[in-house]
Amino acid sequence: MLIHDPRNPDPSGLMHPPRLQALAGARVAWLNNGWGSMRRLGSLIDPALRAAGAASVNFYEVPRNHAAAGDLLDEVARGNDAAIVGLAN
């Protein structure tokens, strides 16, 4: 039996990336893993994020039932200040 321990092995190290302090001027990534409900939710959240001050909402597709490729994650990290990732299935 394998039990995953989610605790950080180095409690002095950073466990989470810095939090976005405000949406004003932020570039927000939306990662969809191919589910139609995630696509629909993205179309609804886009105007809401922009109304809250986001500078852009950038949409990325991840192949359904697959992990995001490393180069895609690098692109998301370079071009955005925050990311929304979900299954929505």
KOLKOL-955584 format. One record per residue: residue in one letter; y, z, x of N, C-alpha, C, CB in turn. Coordinates in pm, whole numbers, always signed. Glycine has a CB too. Example, Ala and Ser with C-alpha at 12.3 -4.5 7.8 and 13.67 -1.06 7.14 Angstrom:
BEGIN
> resn:nnorth:nup:neast:canorth:caup:caeast:cnorth:cup:ceast:cbnorth:cbup:cbeast
> A:-569:+780:+1319:-450:+780:+1230:-330:+780:+1320:-447:+905:+1131
> S:-225:+708:+1285:-106:+714:+1367:+3:+787:+1290:-60:+572:+1408
//
This chain:
BEGIN
> resn:nnorth:nup:neast:canorth:caup:caeast:cnorth:cup:ceast:cbnorth:cbup:cbeast
> M:-117:+0:+85:+0:+0:+0:+124:+0:+90:-1:+123:-97
> L:+219:-86:+57:+345:-94:+131:+455:-36:+44:+377:-240:+173
> I:+528:+60:+99:+642:+119:+28:+766:+86:+107:+625:+275:+10
> H:+858:+18:+43:+983:-20:+108:+1081:+96:+102:+1043:-147:+43
> D:+1135:+134:+214:+1236:+240:+220:+1372:+172:+236:+1208:+340:+339
> P:+1456:+171:+132:+1583:+98:+138:+1694:+168:+216:+1631:+72:+0
> R:+1666:+287:+266:+1771:+359:+340:+1801:+291:+473:+1729:+505:+364
> N:+1926:+300:+512:+1970:+242:+639:+1910:+325:+753:+2126:+239:+648
> P:+1838:+261:+845:+1780:+337:+956:+1886:+393:+1050:+1684:+249:+1034
> D:+2007:+339:+1046:+2117:+388:+1128:+2231:+432:+1036:+2165:+278:+1229
> P:+2230:+557:+989:+2331:+601:+893:+2474:+594:+946:+2302:+742:+850
> S:+2490:+584:+1078:+2626:+573:+1133:+2676:+430:+1126:+2630:+623:+1279
> G:+2586:+335:+1100:+2624:+194:+1094:+2674:+155:+956:+2506:+107:+1132
> L:+2738:+42:+948:+2791:-11:+823:+2675:-62:+736:+2893:-124:+851
> M:+2664:-6:+616:+2557:-49:+526:+2600:-163:+436:+2511:+68:+442
> H:+2726:-171:+406:+2775:-271:+311:+2896:-343:+370:+2811:-205:+176
> P:+2914:-466:+332:+3036:-535:+378:+3158:-470:+314:+3032:-688:+343
> P:+3274:-490:+372:+3395:-432:+312:+3413:-481:+169:+3520:-466:+397
> R:+3462:-394:+84:+3487:-431:-55:+3619:-506:-65:+3489:-307:-146
> L:+3622:-601:-155:+3744:-674:-185:+3839:-578:-257:+3714:-802:-273
> Q:+3958:-562:-205:+4052:-467:-262:+4122:-520:-387:+4156:-430:-159
> A:+4139:-651:-397:+4206:-710:-513:+4164:-856:-524:+4361:-698:-500
> L:+4171:-908:-645:+4139:-1050:-666:+4256:-1141:-632:+4098:-1072:-810
> A:+4375:-1087:-626:+4493:-1169:-599:+4476:-1247:-469:+4620:-1081:-592
> G:+4472:-1379:-481:+4461:-1465:-364:+4320:-1479:-308:+4549:-1414:-257
> A:+4222:-1415:-370:+4086:-1416:-316:+4014:-1548:-346:+4007:-1300:-374
> R:+3927:-1585:-255:+3838:-1699:-272:+3702:-1640:-309:+3830:-1790:-142
> V:+3655:-1674:-429:+3533:-1613:-481:+3422:-1718:-488:+3558:-1551:-621
> A:+3306:-1685:-432:+3189:-1773:-438:+3102:-1732:-556:+3108:-1768:-306
> W:+3047:-1831:-624:+2954:-1810:-735:+2825:-1881:-697:+3012:-1861:-873
> L:+2718:-1806:-673:+2591:-1866:-634:+2496:-1869:-752:+2528:-1788:-516
> N:+2456:-1988:-789:+2366:-2009:-902:+2231:-2053:-848:+2424:-2114:-1002
> N:+2126:-1985:-893:+1992:-2021:-847:+1921:-2115:-942:+1910:-1897:-827
> G:+1998:-2197:-1013:+1940:-2302:-1095:+1917:-2268:-1240:+1814:-2341:-1038
> W:+1950:-2149:-1281:+1931:-2112:-1421:+2050:-2157:-1504:+1910:-1960:-1434
> G:+2020:-2218:-1617:+2125:-2267:-1706:+2217:-2157:-1752:+2065:-2334:-1825
> S:+2163:-2038:-1775:+2246:-1927:-1820:+2346:-1885:-1713:+2160:-1807:-1860
> M:+2307:-1897:-1588:+2400:-1864:-1478:+2510:-1970:-1470:+2323:-1855:-1341
> R:+2474:-2094:-1494:+2573:-2202:-1495:+2673:-2180:-1609:+2503:-2341:-1510
> R:+2622:-2145:-1726:+2708:-2120:-1843:+2799:-2000:-1817:+2623:-2095:-1970
> L:+2744:-1894:-1763:+2824:-1776:-1734:+2933:-1810:-1631:+2736:-1662:-1682
> G:+2900:-1894:-1534:+2999:-1936:-1435:+3116:-2009:-1498:+2935:-2023:-1331
> S:+3087:-2093:-1597:+3196:-2166:-1663:+3286:-2072:-1742:+3140:-2273:-1757
> L:+3232:-1959:-1784:+3313:-1860:-1856:+3390:-1768:-1762:+3224:-1777:-1946
> I:+3329:-1736:-1649:+3392:-1640:-1557:+3502:-1706:-1474:+3286:-1578:-1465
> D:+3490:-1837:-1450:+3589:-1909:-1369:+3731:-1885:-1422:+3558:-2060:-1368
> P:+3762:-1914:-1549:+3899:-1891:-1595:+3938:-1743:-1594:+3915:-1946:-1735
> A:+3841:-1656:-1615:+3873:-1512:-1614:+3911:-1466:-1473:+3753:-1430:-1665
> L:+3839:-1514:-1372:+3872:-1476:-1234:+4007:-1533:-1192:+3762:-1524:-1137
> R:+4032:-1657:-1231:+4162:-1718:-1198:+4276:-1647:-1269:+4162:-1868:-1235
> A:+4254:-1606:-1394:+4357:-1531:-1468:+4384:-1396:-1403:+4314:-1511:-1614
> A:+4282:-1343:-1336:+4298:-1215:-1267:+4358:-1231:-1128:+4163:-1144:-1256
> G:+4387:-1357:-1089:+4455:-1381:-963:+4375:-1445:-853:+4506:-1256:-914
> A:+4248:-1473:-877:+4168:-1539:-773:+4228:-1674:-739:+4020:-1555:-819
> A:+4237:-1705:-611:+4292:-1832:-566:+4195:-1946:-596:+4323:-1828:-416
> S:+4065:-1919:-585:+3965:-2022:-613:+3833:-1957:-650:+3948:-2116:-491
> V:+3755:-2033:-724:+3617:-1994:-756:+3531:-2112:-712:+3598:-1960:-912
> N:+3450:-2091:-613:+3370:-2197:-551:+3225:-2181:-592:+3385:-2195:-397
> F:+3167:-2287:-647:+3032:-2283:-700:+2933:-2342:-600:+3023:-2357:-833
> Y:+2821:-2273:-582:+2715:-2315:-491:+2583:-2309:-566:+2710:-2227:-363
> E:+2497:-2407:-541:+2364:-2411:-603:+2259:-2370:-499:+2334:-2553:-659
> V:+2174:-2278:-540:+2060:-2236:-459:+1936:-2291:-530:+2053:-2078:-441
> P:+1844:-2353:-459:+1725:-2407:-526:+1651:-2299:-604:+1632:-2472:-424
> R:+1614:-2332:-726:+1544:-2235:-811:+1417:-2186:-742:+1509:-2297:-948
> N:+1394:-2056:-750:+1276:-1990:-694:+1270:-1998:-542:+1151:-2051:-753
> H:+1384:-2017:-477:+1388:-2019:-331:+1504:-1934:-281:+1401:-2165:-278
> A:+1490:-1885:-163:+1600:-1813:-99:+1707:-1914:-57:+1551:-1730:+22
> A:+1829:-1869:-52:+1938:-1956:-4:+1916:-1986:+143:+2077:-1890:-28
> A:+1941:-2109:+181:+1929:-2151:+321:+2035:-2082:+406:+1940:-2305:+334
> G:+2002:-2056:+529:+2095:-1989:+619:+2227:-2063:+635:+2033:-1972:+753
> D:+2223:-2196:+642:+2347:-2272:+657:+2434:-2262:+532:+2317:-2419:+688
> L:+2372:-2252:+415:+2449:-2232:+292:+2516:-2095:+294:+2360:-2247:+168
> L:+2442:-1994:+334:+2500:-1859:+341:+2615:-1853:+442:+2392:-1756:+379
> D:+2600:-1924:+553:+2709:-1931:+652:+2833:-1997:+591:+2663:-2009:+777
> E:+2811:-2106:+517:+2922:-2175:+452:+2992:-2084:+351:+2872:-2303:+383
> V:+2914:-2013:+273:+2971:-1920:+175:+3052:-1812:+247:+2858:-1855:+90
> A:+2998:-1757:+354:+3068:-1651:+428:+3198:-1701:+490:+2977:-1595:+537
> R:+3197:-1823:+543:+3316:-1879:+606:+3426:-1911:+505:+3280:-2004:+684
> G:+3388:-1958:+387:+3486:-2011:+294:+3526:-1920:+180:+3436:-2135:+239
> N:+3478:-1797:+179:+3505:-1709:+66:+3528:-1566:+110:+3390:-1715:-33
> D:+3596:-1493:+24:+3624:-1352:+51:+3527:-1261:-22:+3767:-1318:+11
> A:+3464:-1310:-126:+3368:-1233:-206:+3268:-1329:-268:+3441:-1150:-317
> A:+3153:-1277:-305:+3050:-1360:-367:+2989:-1288:-486:+2941:-1397:-264
> I:+2959:-1367:-588:+2888:-1318:-706:+2753:-1389:-706:+2969:-1344:-841
> V:+2647:-1311:-705:+2513:-1366:-701:+2434:-1303:-814:+2445:-1340:-562
> G:+2361:-1383:-887:+2282:-1326:-994:+2169:-1415:-1035:+2369:-1297:-1113
> L:+2078:-1359:-1111:+1965:-1436:-1160:+1996:-1496:-1296:+1840:-1349:-1168
> A:+2052:-1416:-1384:+2090:-1462:-1519:+1976:-1532:-1591:+2210:-1554:-1512
> N:+1856:-1482:-1575:+1744:-1545:-1646:+1682:-1451:-1747:+1638:-1590:-1547
//
